Amino acid sequence: MPEHTLSLNSFVPLFIGVAFGILLQRAGLSQYHRIVNVFRFRDLTVLKFLLSALLSASIGIRLLQTLGLAGDVPLPSTFVVADLVGGLIFGAGMALSGFCPGTVAAGAGEGRLDYLIPGAFGLFSGAVVYGLAYERIMPALTKWGGLGPVTFAGAVRVEPWLVILIFAELVGVTFYFVERRTFSGRRAGAPSS
């Protein structure tokens, strides 16, 4: 492999990460109250941002694959129980701290010590605990629900574009209801009594 290709491959993920961090910061998603208020159903900006990112990435990757400009995306094996437990721990950590790994990096990049110190502590302590407990916990969690490297389209045996279309429709419906109604039952923008 030529040397310039290797260095380019090293900088593309760095560029994407920096661009993602800039977008997080510009959208105000590195603010504590934005993360916490998602779990309180008061501010769903983060949800809208993430759904937009997922939909854009799904369309972009599938389009590049369809045009023959990209190969298959490497997939890790799916373990239903392990994924559910990991998701619950990750979500509980986000709800309790008001941070996620992306917002910790974005807030630290802004020079905010309230993100850097507890965020870095949370990231490193979580990594250490996971590393120390891996040999005991992961074999137990991966016993059940091992599906191998599978996508939703592969699991239900449909064309991936159909899954993307259905996902786009669900995102559109979600955006409609998020914009039209608040979770208190009154219309968004309507005066409160």
N, C-alpha and C positions, 0 to 999 in steps of 0.2 A: 504494500500500500504506500503511495507517495507520502512524503512527509507533510506537504502542505494540506493534504486531505485530512490527515490525522489531526493537525492543529485546528483546522476549520471545524471538524467534528467536536473538538473540545470546547470551542467558543459558542457554538449554536445553543447548547443548553444554558450556558451562562447568560447569553443575550436574552433568551426567552425568560429566564428567571428575573433578570433586571427589568425587563419590560412588564412582566406580571407584577412585580413590586411597585413599579411606577403607577400602573393602573390601579392597584389596591390603594395606594396613597392618594392619588388624584380623586378617586371616587369616595374618599373618606372612610374606607373600610378598615383602616388601621386604627380606628378609634374604638376605645373600650365599649362605649355605650352602643355602638352599632352591632357588635357581636352579642352582647348580653341581651339586647332588645329583640334579637331574632328569637331567642328562647322564651321571651315574654310575649311574643306575637305583637310587638308594638312597632317595630321597624324591620321590614322585610327586604331592605336594600341588598343585604348580603345574599339572601336567597335569590333575588333577581339577577344579581351579578354572576353568581355561580351557575345558575341555570342557563344564562346567556353564554357563559364560557363553555359549558358542556355541550350545548347545542352547536355553537360555532366550531368547536374542535371536532365534534362528530361529523358535521358536514364537510369540514376541511379535510380531515383524514380520509374519509370515505371517497371524496372527490379525487384526491391525489391517488388513492389506490385504484379507482375506476379508470383513471387516465394512464395508469401504469407508471406514475411518477414516484410511488412509494410502495414498499412491500408490506407484508403483514406486520402488525404491531405485536411485539412479544407479550404474551399473556402469562401471568403467574397462575398457579393452580388455585382454584376456588375451594375453600373449606367453609361451609355455611356457618357452623358453630363458631369457629375461630373468627370469622369475619364479623359475626354478630357481636361477640364479646369485645373484639377490638373496637368496633364502631360505638358500642355503649361506653367503653372507657374513654375513647376519644371525645365523644359528645359530652359526657359528664365533665371531663376536664375543660372543654371549651365553655360550657355553661357556668361552671364554678369560677373559672379564672378570667373569662372574657377575652381570652387569647386563643389563637390557633397558630400553627407554625408560620404560616404566611404573614399574619399580622404582627407576630413577634419580630420577624425579619424586617418588615416594612417600618414598624415603630422604632426599632433599633437603628435603622437607616436614617430616620428623622432625627436621631440623637436623643431619643427619649429614654432616660434611665429607668422609668417605671415599666417600660417594656423589656429593656435589655436585661436587667438584673433578675426579676422574677421569671421572665420568659425564658432566659437562658438556663436558669436553675431548673425550671420545669422540663425543658427539652433534654438537658443532660441527665437529670435524675431519672426521668422516664426511660431514657435509653439505657442507663445503667441497670435499673430494676428489670427491664425487659431482657437485657443481656444475661443477667444473673439467673433469672427465672426461666429462660427459654427452654433449657433441657428438661425441666420438670413439667412446664405448663403446655408447651406446644404439642408434644405427643398426645396428651389427653384431649386437647381441643381439635386436633386433626383426625381423630378416630372417626368422627361422624361428619357426614355431609361433604365428603371429598368428591368434587365433580370434575377435577382436572382443569386444564386451561380452556374455559368455555366463555362464550359471549352470550348475551340474551338471544340474539338472532340465531346463533348456533344451537342453543338449547331448545328453541321452539321451531327450528328448521324453516326459517323464512329468510327472504332477501334482506340484507342489512338496511337497504334504503327504506324498506317498509317500517322497520323499527325506528329509524331516524324520523320518518314522516309522522308516525304516531307520537314520538317524543316531542316533536315540534308542536303538534297540536296540543299536547298536555301542557307544554310550557306556555303556549298562547292562552289557554284557558286559565292557567294559574295566574298569569300576569293580569288577565281581565278581572278576576275576582280580587286579587290583591289591590288593584287600582280602584275598583268600584266600591269595595266594602272594607270596613275595618273589622276586626274580630269582635268588636263590641256589638255588632249587628246594625250600626247606623252607616249610612253612606259616607264614603270618604269626602271630606270637604264640607259636609253638612254641619251647620252650627250645633253645638252641644247644648242641652237644656240646662 
